[in-house]
Amino acid sequence: MSRNKKIVVYSVVIIALAFSYLRLLDKYITPEKAFYASEKGNNCEYSYDIPIKYSLDDDRYIMIGKNDYGIYFNEVKRTMLFLWETKNIRYGENILFNDMEYNLYVTINTYGSYDKSFVWGYSKNKDVKTIRCNIEGSDNEYITGEVSESGIFFIPIGGAFEHTIKIFEGLDVNGNVIEEFEF
C-alpha cells in the first residue's frame, strides 16, 4: 500500500475511533443530537418537532420536542468547547397525551439558584393561541405567551419564583377566554 493510501486509511480509522469515544462519553456535535440521545435514554419516541429552544445562557439550552405520544423536555449544555451533552440524561420530563385529563397542561420550572423561571406546557385545543397565567404572589399581574403551531408554549417569567399558578387561561385569536382553570 502506498504512503498516501496509508494516510487516508489511518485518518479514517482515527476519526471513527474519535466519534466512537465521544458516543461512549455521551458527547454530541449538536444540541439536537444531545436532546435526541436523552429521549433515547428515557425510552421515548424521537421528537419530530422541536419548537422550543430557549437559551439559559451561552452554554445551556432548554429544549422541548413533540412526538406522536407526547412532549419531552430536557436541558442540554455545551461541554469541551464545541460538544453538547444533556444535563440529566435520565431525568427529562415527559407529558404523555393519554395521561392528560384536561385540554391544557402547565407546569413551572426554576433553574440555577432560582435565577431563571418559566411556565411551559401543552394545549390540546387548537383554538388556543395565547396562554395567560396569574402567578400566586405576583399581585394579580398576568404573564402571557404564544402557543406554537404544535401546541407547546414556553413563557419565561424572569427571576426567582417559588409560587404556584392561581389562574391559567387559554385565549383564542381575538383574546377571548376559551379554556380556564383555577388551581
Buried (B, 14 or more C-beta within 10 A) or exposed (E): EEEEEEEEEEEEEEEEEEEEEBEEEBBBEEBBEBBBBBBEBBEBEEBEBBBBBBEBEEEBBBBBBBBEBBBBBBBBBBBEEEBBBBBEBEEBBBBEBEEBEEBBBBEBBBBEEEEBBBBBBBBBBEBBBBBBBBBEEBEEEEBEBEBBEBBBBBBBBEEEBEEEBBBBBBBBEEEEEBBEBEE
